[in-house]
Structures are given as C-alpha cells and as structure tokens.
Amino acid sequence: SRTMSIKRVSLVIPVYNQLDYTRQCLESIARCTDQPYELIIVDNASTDGTQEFLRDVKATIITNQHNLGCAKAWNQGIRASGGDVVGILNNDIVVTPGWLDGLVAFMEKTGYGLVSPSAREGKLEYDLPVYAQEFVRQCTGATRQGDMYAACMLIRRDVFERIGMFDEGFSYGGCEDTDFLWRMKQAGFSVGMTGSVLIHHFSMVTQDAIKRSETKAYSAENLAHFKKKWNRTVRGSW
C-alpha cells in the first residue's frame, strides 16, 4: 500500500578483506544515520585483520570459514535480520547525512518493493558531503523507475516472503542482482532509484581482488546459469 510505515531497518554488509573500505563504510553509517538500525556483517573468511577489527564493532557478526560469495552471504544476513526492511550494502560505499531517512521516505511514498540511492563512482577525490548536498538540492524529485543500484538496496521483507531470497546458484558475485530484480518484476513489485539520496561507491573493489587472486571462471558460469534459468542473456532490460 502507498501509506506503508517502516518501523525497523536492518543493514546487511558482506565483507571479504578490504578492511580500509569496510572501516570507512561503517564510520560513515555511524556518522550519517539518524534513525535506529540493526547492523549485520557477514565476514566471508577475511584474512587481512577484518576479523579482529569486527570484534569491536557493535553488530551481529556472522563469520564464514570460506568465502561463500555474494548471494549466500546476503541470504545469511537476511535470515539473521529482524527489520521489516533490509538494506543490502557493499562495504566499499560511503553514505551521506540523512541517507537512510531519504531512502525510507522514498519507499514509504512510492510503495516500491526495492529502492536505491543515486551514486557517484570511482575515487573519493572530492568533498562528498558538499557534492551530495548540491546533488540532492538539484535532483531530489528525480526518480528512475525500474532500476536498482545493487551496491545499496533497501528491500521490503514481504518481497523475500513472496519471491524467496537471492539465488545461490550464482557464485561469488554477478547476475544474482539482475535475477532478483527480474523475479521481483515478475511478481508485480516496483523498484526505483531516487535523486533525494547520493552515496559514493568505490566500485568493484572485492570483485577485482577475487579475479586477481582466486578465479576468473565464475563470471562465465554465472552468465550460463542466468541464461539457462531465463532462456535469454542478462544483457538488455527486463
């Protein structure tokens, strides 16, 4: 319904090494979030000091013995969460003041099943709070319907209740977000991005590290799994 009221938000952040990014991300959330939230961090067997760092973080910490990849970690976090809305966040994003209030307000106003902010990607070589303030001033009424930004998504609990969770047939990361989006649309949910919130996303930090150190084969396997499932390629829109 269009008059939905969101009472409790859970934030799920999977991490796999990249401690400096995780630290920046968590500091920005602590600094920029006005409303209460539940924080769940899923550690995919980090070996770079992340485990030690997380001991001092006030959150539910789920520690995996192996890197289970994206979809499985997201699902672990969702299962452990209690919010009527679940935020799925990359650990290489930096949020800005009022980000969660803005996304929740956008979701309550539109009744969308999934909402995402706008994002600027790349190196953080600019004054993010000033840039975000000016961006939001100019773009606050702008929306992009039918699109999501997988680095930061707020998803209503009833979406998971109706369509299930992320498909764990996609390994590491890739295509599981598009697959979820298409399943949502198939079930009649709307999604959208808003210009009323801007975040920074360093982008592809963990994926690039995995490709360097572990495996390059998974992206081809994910594309094949997607094609078998939908009988078409992931390229192009719903």
C-alpha positions as CSV (number, residue, x, y, z in Angstrom):
1,S,0.0,0.0,0.0
2,R,1.1,3.6,-0.6
3,T,0.8,4.5,3.1
4,M,3.3,2.0,4.3
5,S,5.1,2.8,7.5
6,I,8.6,1.4,8.0
7,K,9.4,0.8,11.7
8,R,12.6,-1.2,11.7
9,V,15.6,-1.3,9.3
10,S,18.3,-4.0,9.2
11,L,21.5,-3.3,7.3
12,V,23.4,-6.3,5.9
13,I,27.0,-5.8,4.8
14,P,29.1,-8.8,3.5
15,V,32.8,-8.3,3.7
16,Y,35.8,-10.1,2.2
17,N,39.1,-8.4,3.2
18,Q,39.3,-4.7,2.1
19,L,39.5,-3.6,5.7
20,D,40.1,0.1,4.9
21,Y,37.0,0.3,2.8
22,T,34.9,-1.6,5.5
23,R,36.2,0.9,8.1
24,Q,35.2,3.9,6.0
25,C,31.8,2.4,5.2
26,L,31.0,1.7,8.9
27,E,32.2,5.1,10.1
28,S,30.0,6.8,7.5
29,I,27.0,4.8,8.5
30,A,27.6,5.6,12.2
31,R,28.1,9.3,11.5
32,C,25.3,9.8,8.9
33,T,22.4,7.7,10.1
34,D,19.8,9.4,12.3
35,Q,17.3,6.6,12.8
36,P,18.0,3.4,14.7
37,Y,19.0,0.4,12.7
38,E,20.2,-3.2,13.2
39,L,23.6,-3.9,11.7
40,I,24.6,-7.4,10.4
41,I,28.1,-8.0,9.0
42,V,28.8,-11.2,7.2
43,D,32.6,-11.9,7.0
44,N,33.5,-14.2,4.1
45,A,36.7,-15.6,5.7
46,S,38.7,-12.4,5.6
47,T,42.4,-12.8,6.4
48,D,43.6,-9.1,6.5
49,G,42.7,-8.1,10.0
50,T,39.0,-7.7,9.3
51,Q,38.0,-10.4,11.8
52,E,40.0,-8.7,14.6
53,F,38.5,-5.3,13.7
54,L,35.0,-6.6,13.7
55,R,35.3,-7.8,17.4
56,D,35.0,-4.1,18.4
57,V,32.1,-3.3,16.1
58,K,28.6,-3.2,17.6
59,A,26.8,-5.5,15.2
60,T,25.7,-9.1,14.7
61,I,28.8,-10.7,13.1
62,I,28.5,-13.9,11.0
63,T,31.8,-15.4,10.3
64,N,32.2,-17.9,7.4
65,Q,35.1,-20.4,7.2
66,H,35.3,-20.0,3.5
67,N,34.4,-17.2,1.0
68,L,30.8,-18.2,0.2
69,G,30.4,-15.3,-2.2
70,C,27.7,-12.7,-2.6
71,A,24.3,-14.4,-2.8
72,K,24.9,-16.8,0.1
73,A,26.3,-14.0,2.3
74,W,23.3,-11.7,1.5
75,N,20.9,-14.6,2.4
76,Q,22.7,-15.3,5.7
77,G,22.3,-11.7,6.6
78,I,18.7,-11.5,5.6
79,R,17.9,-14.7,7.6
80,A,19.6,-13.1,10.7
81,S,17.8,-9.8,10.3
82,G,14.6,-8.7,12.1
83,G,13.7,-5.5,10.2
84,D,10.6,-5.0,8.1
85,V,13.1,-3.5,5.6
86,V,16.5,-5.0,4.8
87,G,19.3,-2.9,3.4
88,I,21.9,-4.7,1.4
89,L,25.1,-2.7,1.3
90,N,28.5,-3.1,-0.3
91,N,31.4,-2.5,2.1
92,D,33.0,-0.1,-0.5
93,I,30.4,2.6,-0.2
94,V,30.4,5.8,1.8
95,V,27.0,7.1,2.8
96,T,26.0,10.8,3.4
97,P,23.9,12.6,6.1
98,G,20.2,11.6,6.1
99,W,20.8,8.8,3.5
100,L,18.6,6.2,5.4
101,D,15.8,8.7,6.2
102,G,15.8,9.7,2.5
103,L,15.5,6.1,1.2
104,V,12.9,5.1,3.8
105,A,10.8,8.2,2.9
106,F,11.1,7.4,-0.8
107,M,10.0,3.8,-0.1
108,E,7.1,4.9,2.1
109,K,5.9,7.4,-0.5
110,T,6.1,5.1,-3.6
111,G,5.3,1.7,-2.0
112,Y,8.2,0.3,-4.1
113,G,9.5,-3.2,-3.0
114,L,13.1,-2.1,-3.5
115,V,14.7,1.4,-3.5
116,S,18.3,2.6,-4.2
117,P,20.1,5.9,-4.0
118,S,22.0,7.7,-6.7
119,A,25.7,7.1,-6.6
120,R,29.0,8.7,-7.8
121,E,31.6,6.0,-8.5
122,G,35.4,5.9,-8.6
123,K,38.0,7.6,-6.3
124,L,36.9,9.7,-3.4
125,E,38.8,12.8,-4.5
126,Y,36.2,15.4,-3.9
127,D,34.2,16.9,-1.0
128,L,31.4,14.2,-0.7
129,P,29.1,16.0,1.8
130,V,29.2,19.3,-0.2
131,Y,28.7,17.5,-3.5
132,A,25.9,15.3,-2.1
133,Q,24.1,18.3,-0.7
134,E,24.2,20.1,-4.0
135,F,23.2,17.0,-6.0
136,V,20.2,16.4,-3.7
137,R,19.2,20.0,-3.9
138,Q,19.0,19.7,-7.7
139,C,17.8,16.2,-8.1
140,T,15.7,15.4,-5.1
141,G,12.5,15.0,-7.1
142,A,14.1,12.9,-9.8
143,T,13.4,9.1,-9.9
144,R,14.4,6.3,-12.2
145,Q,11.7,3.7,-12.1
146,G,12.5,0.1,-12.9
147,D,16.2,0.4,-12.0
148,M,18.2,-0.6,-8.9
149,Y,21.7,0.0,-7.7
150,A,23.0,-3.3,-6.3
151,A,25.7,-1.6,-4.1
152,C,23.0,-0.2,-1.9
153,M,19.4,-1.6,-1.9
154,L,16.6,-1.3,0.6
155,I,14.2,-4.2,0.2
156,R,10.9,-4.8,1.9
157,R,10.6,-8.0,3.9
158,D,7.4,-9.1,2.1
159,V,9.5,-9.2,-1.2
160,F,11.5,-12.1,0.3
161,E,8.4,-13.7,1.7
162,R,6.8,-13.7,-1.8
163,I,9.7,-14.5,-4.2
164,G,12.3,-16.1,-1.9
165,M,15.9,-14.9,-1.4
166,F,18.9,-14.5,-3.7
167,D,19.7,-17.5,-6.0
168,E,22.8,-19.2,-4.5
169,G,23.4,-20.8,-7.9
170,F,25.4,-17.6,-8.8
171,S,28.9,-18.0,-7.3
172,Y,31.0,-15.2,-5.8
173,G,29.1,-12.3,-7.3
174,G,27.4,-11.4,-10.6
175,C,23.9,-11.7,-12.1
176,E,22.2,-12.6,-8.8
177,D,21.1,-8.9,-8.5
178,T,19.5,-8.9,-12.0
179,D,17.9,-12.3,-11.4
180,F,16.4,-11.0,-8.2
181,L,15.2,-7.8,-10.0
182,W,13.5,-9.8,-12.8
183,R,11.8,-12.1,-10.2
184,M,10.5,-9.0,-8.4
185,K,9.1,-7.6,-11.5
186,Q,7.6,-10.9,-12.5
187,A,5.8,-11.0,-9.1
188,G,4.5,-7.4,-9.6
189,F,6.8,-5.4,-7.4
190,S,8.1,-2.0,-8.5
191,V,11.6,-0.8,-7.9
192,G,13.3,2.6,-8.3
193,M,16.2,4.9,-7.7
194,T,15.9,8.3,-6.1
195,G,17.8,11.6,-6.6
196,S,17.0,12.5,-3.0
197,V,20.0,10.5,-1.7
198,L,23.5,10.3,-3.0
199,I,26.3,7.9,-1.9
200,H,29.8,7.3,-3.0
201,H,30.8,3.9,-4.4
202,F,34.5,3.0,-4.9
203,S,33.2,0.1,-7.1
204,M,34.3,-3.4,-8.0
205,V,36.9,-3.5,-5.1
206,T,36.2,-7.0,-3.9
207,Q,35.3,-8.5,-7.4
208,D,38.6,-7.2,-8.8
209,A,40.5,-8.7,-5.9
210,I,38.8,-12.1,-6.3
211,K,39.6,-12.1,-10.1
212,R,43.3,-11.3,-9.3
213,S,43.8,-13.9,-6.6
214,E,41.2,-16.7,-6.9
215,T,39.3,-17.3,-10.0
216,K,38.2,-15.7,-13.3
217,A,35.8,-18.5,-14.3
218,Y,32.9,-17.6,-12.1
219,S,31.5,-14.8,-14.3
220,A,31.1,-17.1,-17.3
221,E,29.4,-19.7,-15.1
222,N,27.0,-17.1,-13.7
223,L,26.1,-15.9,-17.2
224,A,25.4,-19.5,-18.2
225,H,23.3,-20.1,-15.1
226,F,21.3,-17.0,-15.8
227,K,20.7,-18.0,-19.5
228,K,19.6,-21.5,-18.5
229,K,17.2,-20.1,-16.0
230,W,15.6,-17.3,-18.1
231,N,16.2,-18.6,-21.6
232,R,17.9,-15.4,-22.6
233,T,21.0,-13.4,-21.7
234,V,21.5,-11.0,-18.9
235,R,22.2,-8.2,-21.4
236,G,19.3,-5.9,-22.1
237,S,16.5,-5.0,-19.7
238,W,13.5,-6.8,-18.3
